[in-house]
Amino acid sequence: MRNASIQVKGLQKSYKEHHVLKGVDFEAEKGKIFALLGSNGAGKTTVVKILTTLIQQDSGTAIINGFDVASNPVSVRQSISLTGQFAAVDEILTGRENLVMIAKLRHLKDPHQIAADLLQRFGLTDAADRKASTYSGGMRRRLDLSMSLVGKPQIIFLDEPTTGLDPEARIEVWKIVKELAGGGTTVLLTTQYLEEAEQLADRIAILHEGRIIVSGTLSELKNLFPPAKVEYVEKQPTLEEIFLAIIGKKEAI
C-alpha cells in the first residue's frame, strides 16, 4: 500500500506454550482510521503492544512511520502515542497540570500554552483547574486523548478507548477520533464494539485465533455476506452480523 504509516508482516508472538499471534499481516494508510476487531483473547492488545514497542515480537516485521519497531524503537516512540483501555491520567493533578507535565516530559517549548490550546480543543477549559479525580468518565477520556496529542504524534493507537463509557461519552470520543483522522493523524483502533468500527473505520481487519482472516472496507466486507432473501426489501447486514458469520465459518472449518 502506498502511503502506509503502519506495515505489519508475519508478526508472531508466544507466551510460553500459548501461541497468541501466528503470522499477522496488515497495513494502515496515513491519515486513515484502521480498526482491528477480534474477540477477547484474539491478540489485539498484543499487536498494539508490539507496535508501540512495549514488548518484542518473536518473529515478523513491523514498520511504523518508516521505522522498524525492533531495531529503532526510539524513533518509533517519537512519532506515536498510545491510549489504553483505561484513562492514564494522574488524578491528584488538575487537567491543566496533567497536560503541562506531558509537554515538559516531551521537552516541548511553552508547555502552558500547549496545555491551554488542548484544553480548549477538547472542551475542558472550564474544568482545567479541577483535579482529574473529579472528572466524569467522558471528561477523563477526553483529557486522556488530549494528553496523547501533546507533541502532535503522527500515529495514535487507541486500544479499546471507549470501554466503560456511557453512550453519550462514547459518541463524544467518536467525534474526536474522526477529527484526528481529518487532521491527517493515522489512527489504529482496537475495539469490541462493532458499531464503533462501523461508524469510524476507513478499513477493518478481523483478528481471529492469531491471524487476520479478512480485511477491507466496510463495503468490501458486506460483499462477503450473502444478501438477505427478503420478499420486498433487501436487508443490509450490520458489521456485527458480518463479524459473527466470518468467525463462525472459520471455526467450522
C-alpha positions in Angstrom: 0.0 0.0 0.0 1.3 3.4 -0.9 1.5 6.0 1.8 1.2 3.3 4.6 2.0 4.6 8.1 1.9 1.1 9.6 3.2 -2.1 7.8 3.0 -5.4 9.6 4.2 -8.7 8.1 4.3 -12.2 9.6 4.0 -11.0 13.2 4.3 -13.8 15.7 4.3 -13.9 19.5 4.0 -16.6 22.1 3.8 -16.6 25.8 5.3 -19.9 26.9 3.2 -22.5 25.1 0.4 -20.1 24.2 0.8 -19.0 20.6 -1.0 -15.7 20.6 0.0 -14.3 17.1 0.5 -16.8 14.3 1.5 -14.5 11.4 -0.3 -11.2 11.4 -0.2 -9.1 8.2 -1.8 -5.7 7.6 -1.2 -2.2 6.5 -2.7 1.1 7.7 -2.8 4.1 5.4 -1.6 7.5 6.5 -4.4 9.8 7.8 -7.0 7.0 7.9 -8.7 5.1 10.7 -7.8 1.4 10.8 -10.0 -0.8 13.0 -8.7 -4.1 14.4 -11.5 -6.3 15.5 -11.5 -9.5 17.5 -13.0 -11.4 20.4 -11.4 -11.4 23.8 -8.0 -13.2 23.7 -7.7 -12.8 19.9 -4.4 -10.9 20.3 -5.5 -7.3 19.6 -3.7 -5.8 22.6 -0.6 -7.9 21.9 -0.4 -6.4 18.4 -0.7 -2.9 19.9 2.0 -3.6 22.5 4.4 -4.8 19.8 3.7 -1.8 17.5 4.2 0.6 20.4 7.5 -1.0 21.4 6.1 -2.2 24.8 7.0 -5.8 24.0 9.0 -7.5 21.3 7.7 -9.9 18.7 9.2 -13.4 18.3 9.3 -13.0 14.5 8.0 -10.9 11.7 8.4 -7.2 11.0 6.5 -4.1 12.0 7.4 -0.8 10.4 5.9 2.4 12.0 6.3 5.6 10.1 9.2 4.2 8.3 11.0 2.9 11.4 11.4 -0.8 12.5 9.9 -1.3 15.9 12.6 -3.9 16.8 15.7 -2.1 15.6 14.7 1.5 16.0 12.2 1.7 18.9 13.3 5.3 20.0 12.3 6.8 16.6 9.0 4.8 16.7 8.1 6.3 20.1 8.8 9.8 18.9 6.2 9.6 16.2 3.4 7.7 18.1 1.1 7.9 21.0 -0.9 5.3 22.9 -4.2 5.5 24.7 -5.2 2.3 26.5 -8.5 0.9 27.8 -8.4 3.0 30.9 -7.6 6.7 31.1 -4.0 7.1 32.2 -4.4 10.4 34.0 -2.9 11.5 37.3 -5.9 12.0 39.5 -4.0 14.1 42.0 -3.2 16.7 39.4 -5.6 19.0 37.6 -6.4 18.7 34.0 -4.0 21.5 33.1 -1.2 20.1 35.3 -1.5 16.7 33.6 -1.1 18.3 30.1 1.8 20.6 31.3 3.6 17.5 32.8 3.4 15.6 29.5 4.6 18.6 27.5 7.6 19.0 29.8 8.4 15.3 29.6 8.4 15.7 25.8 10.8 18.7 26.2 8.4 21.0 24.3 8.6 24.8 24.3 5.8 26.7 26.2 4.1 23.7 27.8 1.4 26.0 29.4 0.3 27.3 26.0 0.2 23.8 24.7 -2.0 22.8 27.6 -4.3 25.8 27.1 -4.7 25.0 23.4 -5.6 21.4 24.1 -8.0 22.2 26.9 -9.9 24.5 24.6 -9.9 22.0 21.8 -11.3 19.2 24.0 -13.8 21.4 25.8 -12.1 21.2 29.1 -11.2 24.8 29.8 -13.9 25.3 32.4 -12.6 22.2 34.3 -8.9 22.9 33.7 -8.0 23.7 37.3 -10.1 20.9 38.9 -8.4 17.7 40.0 -8.8 14.9 37.4 -10.3 12.8 40.1 -13.5 15.0 39.9 -13.9 14.4 36.2 -16.7 12.3 34.7 -15.7 9.2 32.7 -16.2 11.1 29.4 -14.1 14.1 30.6 -11.3 11.8 31.8 -11.3 10.1 28.4 -11.1 13.5 26.7 -8.2 14.5 28.9 -6.5 11.2 28.2 -6.9 11.7 24.5 -5.7 15.3 24.7 -2.6 14.1 26.6 -2.0 11.7 23.7 -1.9 14.7 21.3 0.9 16.6 23.1 3.7 16.9 20.6 1.4 16.2 17.6 2.2 12.5 17.1 1.7 11.3 13.5 0.2 7.9 14.6 -2.2 7.2 17.5 -3.0 3.8 18.9 -6.4 3.6 20.6 -6.8 0.3 22.5 -10.5 -0.1 23.2 -10.8 3.6 24.0 -14.5 3.7 24.9 -14.5 0.7 27.3 -16.8 1.5 30.2 -18.1 4.8 28.8 -21.8 5.5 28.6 -23.3 6.0 25.1 -23.1 9.8 25.2 -19.4 9.8 26.2 -18.7 7.1 23.5 -20.2 9.3 20.8 -18.1 12.2 22.1 -15.0 10.1 21.7 -16.0 9.0 18.2 -16.2 12.7 17.2 -12.7 13.4 18.4 -11.3 10.3 16.6 -12.9 11.5 13.4 -11.4 14.9 13.9 -7.9 13.4 14.4 -8.0 11.5 11.2 -9.5 14.5 9.4 -6.4 16.5 10.5 -4.0 13.9 9.0 -3.3 11.7 12.0 -3.2 7.9 11.4 -5.4 6.1 13.9 -5.2 2.4 14.7 -8.3 1.4 16.8 -8.9 -1.8 18.6 -12.5 -2.4 19.7 -15.1 -5.0 20.7 -17.9 -2.6 19.9 -18.6 -3.4 16.2 -20.8 -0.4 15.8 -17.8 1.7 16.7 -15.7 0.3 13.8 -18.7 0.6 11.5 -19.0 4.3 12.4 -15.3 5.2 12.4 -13.1 2.9 10.3 -11.9 3.5 6.8 -10.6 0.0 6.8 -11.4 -3.0 9.0 -9.4 -6.2 9.8 -10.7 -9.1 11.8 -8.1 -10.9 14.0 -9.1 -14.5 14.9 -7.0 -17.2 16.6 -3.8 -15.2 16.0 -4.3 -14.3 12.3 -6.0 -11.7 10.2 -8.8 -13.7 8.5 -10.3 -10.8 6.5 -9.5 -7.2 5.8 -11.2 -4.5 3.8 -13.5 -1.5 3.8 -17.0 -1.9 5.3 -18.4 -2.2 1.8 -16.0 -4.9 0.8 -16.8 -6.9 4.0 -20.5 -6.5 3.3 -19.9 -8.1 -0.1 -18.7 -11.2 1.7 -22.0 -11.6 3.4 -24.7 -13.3 1.4 -27.6 -10.9 0.5 -30.7 -11.3 2.7 -33.6 -13.0 1.0 -36.5 -10.7 1.7 -39.6 -10.7 -0.4 -39.8 -6.9 -0.8 -36.7 -5.3 0.8 -33.1 -6.4 0.8 -31.7 -6.1 4.4 -28.2 -4.7 4.6 -26.1 -6.7 7.0 -24.6 -4.9 10.0 -20.9 -5.3 10.8 -21.9 -7.4 13.8 -23.6 -9.9 11.5 -20.6 -10.0 9.2 -18.2 -10.5 12.1 -20.2 -13.4 13.6 -20.7 -15.0 10.2 -17.0 -14.9 9.3 -15.9 -16.1 12.8 -18.5 -18.9 12.6 -17.3 -20.1 9.2 -13.7 -20.1 10.4 -14.5 -22.2 13.5 -16.5 -24.7 11.4 -13.5 -25.5 9.2 
